[in-house]
Each structure stands twice: as structure tokens, then as C-alpha cells.
Amino acid sequence: YVGMDEKAASALGGAEAGRFFLEQFPGEDAKIAVIEVVGQEASTNRSDGFIEGFRESVPEAEVVVRVNGEGLKDKAADVTEDIIQSHPEINVFFGANGDQGLGALAALESAGRGTLETELVASHDGSEPEVLKIADPESALKIANANRPKECAQACIDTLLEMISG
């Protein structure tokens, strides 16, 4: 098996998100919503890592809700709409993949939120649509972890060569 340490990678993004939150929302309590794929190990590891990393910078951060976005933008938008209604105080949203982060952002924007005046959105993929939102100075999406495919590919090749060599 060759794979990424999803938890450690996401912890780096979480720590950066925590530092960003402290700068952007001084004196505010961090209330976190996590949109993940329930039952999928990589998604859970990403979510747990984000929370741990965020709490390195903001130890008192509260995870208010963890919901199943099923890895899909539309589903993530739907569950985020529910979150906004039931927990309007949430000011940090984490999508355990790019589509879930973008779905959360879309729901926030539809509700007249989704800017740096109201909350911080973070995700994990680093896709082009995420990067475009990060570049938008008004967008709340400001953190997107990106796995490094070159390093993962090299690890796969190295492992295969080791297996072939016995």
C-alpha cells in the first residue's frame, strides 16, 4: 500500500486556518462545521487532522457539527443549508474534499454569507475551482490543502520496484 498521510497533511491546513481565523476574527470564538464522507477513512483522517491542526492555533475551538456531504458538491450545499439554519453561529466550515468545501461555500453565498466578513471556509484538494475562490478577495474560501501527486507517484514507483526486486 502506498498512500498519503491524510491526517498529517490536513493538520497543516488546519493550523494555517487557525492562524488565519485569529487574524481575521480577533476575539471571536471559533465554531466549526465539518462536511465529510462518513465512513470513508481518508475523509475522516482529513477531518480529524484539520480539527487537530486548527486547535493548535485556537485551542478552545468547538466542533459544533460533523455531517455527511457524501463527497459531492450538491449534497454538501444541502447539508450546509441545514447547518446555517440550525447553527447560524458557525463561522468555520471545513470540506474534507474540494467539492464539499465548494458546496459549503455555495450554500453560504446563497444565504448572503460566504465572505471574509462572516466566516472562513477551508477544503482539501487544491483544485482549480478552489484556487480561483481563494484568489477572490471577497470569498470566505481561503485554505485548500493540495496533495502532492509527484511525490505520491514517486512513492508508488519506488514501492513497485522494491516489490519486483523482492
N, C-alpha and C positions, 0 to 999 in steps of 0.2 A: 504494500500500500504506500502510495505517495500522496501527500496532501498538505494543505496549508494548516498552520495553527490558527484557526479562525478566531479563537478566543483571544489570543495574544494580539493578533492584528487589529481586532476590533477594540481592544483595550487602549491601543494607541489613539485611535479615533475618538474614543470616549474621553480620554484625558484631554485631548485637544478641544473637544466640545465643552468640557467642563471649564477649561480656562477661558474659552470664548464666551460662555454663559456669564462667568463672573465679570468680564469686561463689559458685556452688552447689557446685562441686567443687574447692576450692582444693588445689593441689599434685598433682592428678591429671592424667595425660596424656590428651588428647582423642583418641579413636579413633572415626572417623566411618564410618557406613554410609549410602550414598545409594541411595534407591529411586526410579527414574526410568523414563521411557519411552524405551528405547533407540532411537535413530534419529529421534526427533522433536526438531526444532531448539529449540522453546520449552522443552521439558523439559531438554534438555542445557544450554541457556543458564541456566535457573533453577538447575540443579545446580552448574554451574561458578561462577555468581555466589555461591551460598551458600558454597561452599568458599573462594573468594577473600575474601569478607567475613568468614567465621569466622577465617581465618588472619590477618586484620588485627589481631584481638584475641589470637589464640592461634597464633602463627607456626609452632610445632612440631606443630600438629595433623596427624594422619596419617589419610588416607583409606584405610581398610582394604579396602573393597569397594564397588563400584557394580553394582547389579543391576537387572534389568528387572521393574518392577512392573506394566507394561502399562497404567498409569493407573487400575487397578482395586483396590478395597479388598481383595477376597478374594485376588487374586494377590499384592498387597503383603504381606498377612498370611502367605501361604505362603512367600514368599521370606525374610521376616523370621524365620520359624521356623527356616529353614535357616541363616540368619546367626547366630542365637542359639546354635545347636548347634556351628557351625564356628568362630565367633569370639565367645565369651562375654565377651571383654574390651571389646567395642564399647560405648561409653557416650554416643554422639551418633547419632541417626537423623534423616535428612532425607528427607521425601517431597516429590517435585517437584510434587505437586498434593495437594489435601486428602484425596482417597480413599487415596492411597498413605501419607500421614502417619497417617491414622486406621487403616489396615490394619496398619501397623507397630506402632502403639500397642496395637491389639487383640491382636496376637501376643505382644507383651511382657507385657501384662496376663495373658494366658492362661498365661504361663510364670512368673507370680508376680513380674513386674517391672513396668515402666511407671509407676514413681513417681519423684519427685524424689530419692529415696534411691539410685536405681540408674542413671538416665540422663536425658538431655534429648532430647525429640523436637521437631522443627520441621517445618513444612509450608508450602505455598504455595497459597493460595486465600482463606482467611479465611471459610469457610462457617460456617453456624450450628453444625453439629456440632463443628467445630474450636473455635469460640469457647466453646462450652459446656465442652469439655475444658480449655481454657485457664483458665476460671473455677474449675475444680475444683482446690482447693489440693493434692490428692494426685497429680494427673495429671502425667506427665512431659511432656505436650504443653504448651509454654509460648510458642512462637513460631509465628505463622502470618502470612505475608505476604498482603496483600489488594490486588489490582489495583483501580484507581480507575475504575469504569465511567463515571462522569460525565465525567471528563477524556478518556477514550478516545472516548466518544460525541461529545463536542465536537470532538475532533480529526478524527473521521470526517466530521462535518458540514462543518467548515471545509475539509477536503480536497475533498469533493464540490462545494462552492460554488466553490472555486478551479478545479476541472476544468470545471465548467459555464461559468465566466467565461472560460475559455480560458487 
